[in-house]
Amino acid sequence: MTKAAYPTQPGWYCIGFDREDKELQADIGPDMGDILEFTGAEWLDEKVGTTLKAPIGLDDLLDGVETVYAGFEDNEDILRSHWATPHGRAIREKGRVRRLAALGSVIREAFPHLSPSEQGQVTAILSVLHSSRTWQAFKDDFGMDGRESGKVVAWALRTLVADLRQREAEAAQQKKTDKSK
């Protein structure tokens, strides 16, 4: 077995991706691919407590919004630093793309009789309401903490979803009537 060459830069020896001995590397840390793939988006979602992980349903989203907003509040420094730095924005973008895809799936499943355009509009408004930027606006503009703004957003989402469920039922009935003609 050849002796692994270790870098001389402080700190690098802890990561373990430089090891020549691949067996040893697996035991002591991530490889270079893992390091390059890590963005922190999943870690941030776990820290905040996001409900936009597949598979979820619309009721899961509604039931979890207050917890998510409390998580935003509890992790304010992390969220604000992600908005303020290029790397943080890149992490948020990766997470945002994943969350929008999950939300779109939830909306299509919950409202299959709405048109694709309407489903897109619903996805847009729900993504805006269920976001850390909305939490920030409530906090900065209205002085609400995450628990209070979570309650406000939960009420808004439930009100909106009640209307959407009525529209979905009407659209389903209309399609049923159209088929019977």
N, C-alpha and C positions, 0 to 999 in steps of 0.2 A: 504494500500500500504506500502510495506517495504521500508525502506530507503536504497538507493544504497550505496554500499561500494566503496569508491574511493581510488585508490592507493596513496601512499605517494611520489612516485618517481616524480621528477619534469618533466613536459612535458606530462606525460601520461594522465593527466586529460583532455587534449584537444582532444584526439583521440576519446574517447567515446565507445570503444569496450568493456570496462569492466563493463558497466552499467548492473545492475540487472533488471532494468525496461526496457523491450524490446520496449514498446511504446515510451518511452522517447528516447531510443537509436536511433530509426528510425528518430527522429526529429533533433538530434544533430550531427550525424556523421556516418561513415561507421561501419559495424560490422566486426568482426575478419576475416570472410571469405573474405570480400572485401579487407581488408588490406593484407592478405596473397596472394590474386590473383593479386594485383597491382604489376606490374613490371616496369612500366614507358615506355614500348615499344611503346604503342599507343600514349602516351604523346610526346615522342621524335619524332615519325612520324609526329604528328601534328605540332610540333615546327619547324621541318625541312621542312615540306611541301611535304612529299613523294607522289608520284603518283601511288605507288603500292598498291592501295586499290581496292578491287573488288567492283563492277564490273567496269573495265576499258577496254579500247581497246588499240591497239598498237599505234594509233595516239595520244591518251592521254599521253602515256608514252613518246613519242617523243616530244610532245609539252611541256611537263612539266619538262624536264631534266634541262633546264637552271635555272628554278625557284628552283628546288631541290638543285642544286649545289650552288646557291646563299644562300639557307638555310643552307647548310653545312658550308659555310663560316661564316654566321651570328651566328652560334652555335658551333664554333670551340672548345671552352673550354669544352662544354658539350660532344661533340663527342670524343675528346681526353681523357677525364676522363673516358668515357665508355670503351674505348679500354684498359685503364691502370689499371682498377680495376676488381677483380673477379665478384662483383655484376654487374658492368657495362657490362662486357662481357656476363653475363647470360641474362641481359636485351636485349642486342643486338642479342643474339642467338635466343631468342624467337621471336623477330621482324624479324630476318633473315629468319627463317623457314616460317613465314607467308608471307613475301615478295616473297620468292622463289615459294611458292605455287601459289600466285597471278600471278607472272610472267609466270610460266609454263602454267597456264590457258590461259593467253593472247597469248602466242606463239602457243599453240595447236589450238586456235580459228583462229588466223591469218594465220597459215600455216598448214592446215589440210592434205595436200597432201605430206608433207615432212614425212620421216620415223620417228618413235619414237626416234631413235638414233640421227637423225639430229635435231629434236625438242629439245632434251636434250642438244645438242651442242650449239644451238642458245640460249637456256635459260642460259647456262653457260656464254657465252660471253656477253650477254646483262646484266646479273647480275653483272659481273665484271665491265663493263663500267658504269652502273647505281649504283655506290656505293660510300660510303663515303671514303673507302680505296683508290679508284682511285682518288677522289678529293684530298686526303692527298698526294698521290704521285705527282700529278701535282703541288700542293702547295710547298711541301718540296723539290722535285727534280728539278722543273722548275720555281719556284717563281710565279706561276699563282694564282690569286685569284679565288674565286668560280664563279664569273661572266665570266671570261675569260675561265677557264677550262670547264664551262658549255657549252659554245659555241663550244669548241673543241669536247667535247663528243657528243653534239647534232649533229654536222657535221658527226662524225664517225658513230653514230647510224643511221642517215638518209642514209648514204652511204651503210652501211651494210644491212639495211632494203630494200633499192632499189634492191640490188642484191638478197636478199632473196625473194622478191616479184616476181622477174623474175624467179627464180628457182621454186617457188611455181606454177607459171603459167605453166611452162614447165612440172612439175610433174603432174599437173592436166590434161594437154593435153595428156600426155603419158598414164595416167590411162584411159582416155576417149578412146584413140586409142586402148588400150589393151582390153577394154570391147567390142568394136565393131568388134573385130576379131573373 
